[in-house]
Amino acid sequence: MPTLFHNLTLATMRSDDLGIITEGALVAENGRILWLGKESELPTQWQHLRATPAACVDGQGGFLTPALIDCHTHLVWGGSRANEFKQRLHGVDYQAIAAAGGGILATVRATREASEQALFESAKERAEALISQGVSCIEIKSGYGLSLDDELKQLRVARRLGEALPVRVVTTLLAAHALPPEYKDNADGYIDHICDTILPAAAAEGLADAVDVFCENIGFSRQQTERVFAAATALGLPVKLHAEQLSDQDGARLVAEYNGLSADHLEYLSEQGIAAMAGSGTVAVLLPGAYYFLRETKLPPIEQLRAAGVNMAIATDANPGTSPIMHLPLMMHMACTLFRFTPEEAWLGVTKHAAQALGLTDTGVLEEGMRADLALWQIHAPEDLCYELGINRLVQRWFAGA
């Protein structure tokens, strides 16, 4: 039986002004949106649903939106880095922590040592936190295994989360996240291993939906990144990039040349990179949680991205080292307060533009034929969710209509 949603305002996300429809209604069936518009224009064939309680959802004046999309996370990891957080607050710098065995390699050790089940249980708790805030789709990267077996282990856990929970999981292979100890001083050798072994294995098992690289002066060079992109493209996998977070490595222009889905972070993005992204349709994924947690002072070039017409998404970057945050509405607030997003930009950044950053065409907006991934909010205006902290305004979430 179809379900009628009525007595609410629709925020369709179909336009820059969020495509608001007051006194709206929506009909869904079999996980898809059949119709939406003014309730006064509800077609005759569905008017009887008002008198069928089991098939009628009274929005009580709230806002019905697409469910939220977290398009950049590292949700599967082992161990904790809270001790490093404490050390930094006691004056120990990052280099000293890394020299003592901390940093990303500490997470690599813990992730390698953890069983698949242990990783699943810890990641499940994080995913459930996001779901409770209205999230229906989560991108999950690998990158804490840095070996064939452990990268595939992370991706298998990510796939399991999508099977066990009412959430859509999009996986990204990020084997080129850091240099593992086995390849110390041999970055090119590790890139060979990724291109020749890890990437083909992940593709053969259907574990990766996309491929990412950390292109940075403490990560991998532009040339090494391009080798990974070429190998991914040969396997039919789209690419994205951790780009220009700490310095300008011309990564944004490179990922645009490969028609990449997104370039993420972008604090040091150049005018040339912006122009290339605008030309390719590559989405800018901005991560205010990492900016906040690292106490960064260099803002991404928001005004220039806006002027160039580059679509901007927002994500949690949930990870143990630089953004241990599982709260997407908080990222909407931070995007507004730290990056000076408008509330409309924040909403599009976790719906329509986040879907584009993942290459998804069936979610992120309310439109006939789209998935019925919906969220009903007890708010009076879209800016309410960006403005207020501490109270969860989610009334109900529907995942493929359920």
N, C-alpha and C positions, 0 to 999 in steps of 0.2 A: 504494500500500500504506500502511496506517496505520503510525504510529510509536509505539512504547511507550517511555515514560520511567519508569524504576523505580529502586529502591534509593536513595531520596532522601527528603527532607522537602519537602513542598509548603508554600509561604507564599502562600495564595490571595488575600490582601488583601480578603476578603469581609466582614471585621469589624474592630473596633478592636484586637483582639488578633492581627491578621494572618491569622486563620483557618488556623492551622497544622495540617497533617495529617502526623503522623510515619509512617514506613514507608509512604510514599505512592507513587502511580503516576498517570500521565496518558497518555491516548491522543489523538493528533492525526492528522488527515487533511485534505488539501486546504486547509491553512492555518487550520483550525479545531480547537478542542478538542472531542473527542467524549465523553470521559469522564474523570473524576478521582475519586480516593478512596483508601482503604486498598488496598495491593497485595494483601492477603489476600482482598479482595472483587472483584478484577479479573474482569469477566464472562468466561464460557467462550469466547465468540467471539474474544477477543483473547489468550487465554493462549498460543496457538501462537507469538506474536511473540517470546516470550522465547528461542526456539530459532532465531530468524532474525536474525543479526547486523546485517544491513543495515537492519532495522526495529526495532532495540532499542538504546536509549541507557541505559547503566549510569551512574547518577548518583554512584556510589561514596560514598554517604553525604552528598552535598552538599545545598544548598538550591536548589530550582527556584521561581522567582518570575516574575511578569510582567516583561517587559523594561521598562527605565526610560523615563520620558517627561520631556523638558525642555520645560516649557510656557511659557517666556518667554526668548527670545533675540533678538538683533539681528545675526544671524550673517553677514549680507552687508554688508560695508563695504570702502571703499578706504583705503589709507594706514595710518599708525600714529600713535599718540599717546604713544609711549614718550618722546619728547623733552619732552612736557609733564610726564610723570611725574618725569623728572629735574629739570625746572625747579622743580616744587613741592618736591622734596626739598632743593633749594638755596635755598628760602625765597621763591620767587616765588608770589604768590597767584593764585587762579583768575581774578579780575577782570582782573589785569594780563595774564595769558595770553590771555584772551578779547579784550581791547583790542588786543592785538598780532596778532589774527587767528587765535587758537587756539580751543580748545573744540570744540563740536559743529560749528561752521561750517567748521573745518579738515577734519573728516571729510566734510562735505557737498562741499567742493571736490574732495577726493581721490576721492570716490565718483562725482561727476559726470565727472571726467576719466578714470576707469578704464573700459576696455571691458567689455562683458558677459562676455567670456571671462576677462579678468583677475579680475573679481569672482568668477566661478565657481570658478576655480582656488584662490583664497585661501579662499573659504568652504568648498570641498570639504575642504581640510586640517582646518579646524575641525570640520566635521561628522564626519569620519573619527575624530577624537580622541574625540568623544562616543560614536560607535558602538563604539569599542574598549573602552568602559567599560560596555557593556550597554544603551545607549540605542537604542530602536527608533522613537521619534517625537520630532520637534523642531518647535516653533513658531518661525517666523522672521518678524520684523517688517521692514517698510521703514522709512523715516524719515530716511534720509541722502541722499535725492535732492531732496525738497522742490520738485519740479517734476513736471509730468505725465510727461514722457519718462523722467526718472531714477527716479521712484517705480515706474513700471511696469518699468523695467529691473531694479531690485532684486527685485521680485516674480517676474519671469521667471526670474531666476537661482535664486531659492528653489525654484520649481517644477522647474527642471532638476536641482537636487540630489536631489529626490525621485524623479526618473526615472533618474538615473545611479547612485544609491547604494541599498543595501538599507536604506532608512529612510523612514518616513512623514513628510512635511513638511506642516505646517499653516501657511498664510500669513496674515499680518495687515497690513492697510494702516494705517500710522502716519504719514501725511502731516502730521498735526497734531502733530509732534514738536518743532519749533522754527520760528521765523519766518525765512524765507529772505531773503537780501539784497535781492531784487527787491521785497519787500513791507515793507521797513523802515518802521516807524511806521504800518503799515497792516494790523494783524492781522485786522481784520474783512474786509478785501479778500481776504486769503489764505484765510480760512475760506470766503468765497464761492467762490473758485477750487477749493477742495477739494470743496465740496458740489456745485457745478455742473459741474465738469469732471473732476477726478481720480477721485473716487469712482465716478461713472457709467462711466468708461472702464475702471477696474479690474474693476468688476462685469461689464461687457459682455464682457471677455476672460476671465472666470472666474479671475482672478488672486488674488482676496482671499477668504479664508474667514471673516474677521472684520475689525472696524474698531476702532482704538485711538486714544486722544488722551492727550497729556501735559497734564493739568489741574493747573496750578501757578502760583504768582505769577511765575515766570520762563518759564512756558509759555503756556497758554491758559486763559481764564477759564471759570467754570462755565457762563455763558451761551453762550460760543462752543463749548464742549464739547457742550452740548445741541443746538446746531444741527447739528453733525456727527452726533450720535447719531440725530437725527430723519431726516437724509438717508440714513444707513446703514439704518435700520429700514425706510424706504420702499423700499429696494432689496432687502429681505429678508436683510440681513447682520446677524449678532449683533454685540454691542459688548462691549468691555472697557475698562479705564482704568488709566493710570499715575496713582495717586491718593495724596494725602496723604504724599508722600515728604519734602517740605521744610516743608510747612505744611498746615493744615487748610483746604481749599477746598470742603468738603462734596461732594467728587467721589464718594466711596463711596456716599453716599445717592443721588446722581444716577444712577450706573450701576445701582444696585439698582432704581430706579424703571423703568429700561428692561430689567429682567430680564437684566442683563449677565452674561456668563460669569464674569468675574473682576474684582477690583480688586487692583492690584499695588503693592508697596512697603509703604505703610500705616504708616509710623513715627508719623505724627501723626493717626491715625484716631480719631474721636470715638466716644462711646457711641451717639450717634444713628446714625452710620454703621454701627457694628457691628449695631445692631438692624435697620437696613434690609437689610443683607446677609444676616442670619439669616432675615429674612422672605422674601427673594427667592431664596435658595439660591445667591447669588453667592459664588464661591470666593475666599478670601484667598490670593493668591500672594505669598509672602515671598521676599526676595532677599538672603540673607546675604552674598553676594559683594560686592554694591554697598555694603552696610553696612560690611563689613570694609575694602574698598578706599578708601572715603571717610573712614574713621575716624569714622564716625557714633557718636554717644553716645545718641541717642534710640531706645529699643527699640520695635518694634511692640508693641501691647497683646496679647501672646500669651494671657495668662491670661483676659482678657475675651473674646477670640475663642473660646477653648476653652469658657468657661462658657456662651457664647451658642449653642454648637453650630455655629459657622461652620467649614466644612471648610477646611483649610489645605494649600496646595501649596507646593513648593519648586522653584526653578529657578536656572539659572546667571546669567541676565541678560547673557549673553555679549555684550560690546560694547567698543569701543576706548577709551572714556573713563572709565567708572566700574566696570567689571567685566570686564577682559580675561581671563576664566577660562572654559576649556572643560573642566570637570571636575565632573560632577554628583554622584558620590559624595563629593567634597570638600564640596559644598554640604550634603549630609546631615550630615556631621561638623560643619560650621559652624552649622547649624540647631540641633544638639544643644548645642554648646559656647557659642555666642553667644546663641541665642534660648531655650535650655533646653527644646527639643523632647525628647520621649521618642523612643527608637529606633523605636517603633511609629509615632509620628506622622511621623517622617522617611521611613520606608518608604512609608506611605500618601501622603505628600506628593509622591513621585516616581512613583507608580503610579496608584492609584484616584483620588485627588483631583486629580492633574495631568491625568488624562483628562477629569474633569468640568470643569476650567478651560478645556479646549479644546472642550467640547461633544461629546466622543467617547463613545459608548456601547458600543463593541465591543472595547475594550481596557482595560488597567489592572488587571484582576482575572483570576484563573484560574477559569473557569466554563464549563460546557458551552455550546457555541455561540459563544464568544468567539474572537477571533483568536488564533492560536498564536504570539504574540509573547512569547518566553520567554527567560529568562536562568538559567543554571546557575552557582552560586557555590560556591567551595571555602571555605565557612565552616561553623562549628559552631552558630551562633546568629545571628539577624538583627542583633543589636547589633554583631557583629564588623565589618560593613561601615561602620558609623558611627564605630567606635572607632579602627580602624587606618588609618594613612596610608602611602602609598609603595609598596604592593604591590597590583597589580591581581588581585583574587580571582575575576575572571570566568573561567570554564572555557570556556563556549560560549554563543553567542547565536543564537536562531532568530527569523527575521523571516517572519511568515506561514507558519510551519512549516518554512522552509528554512534 
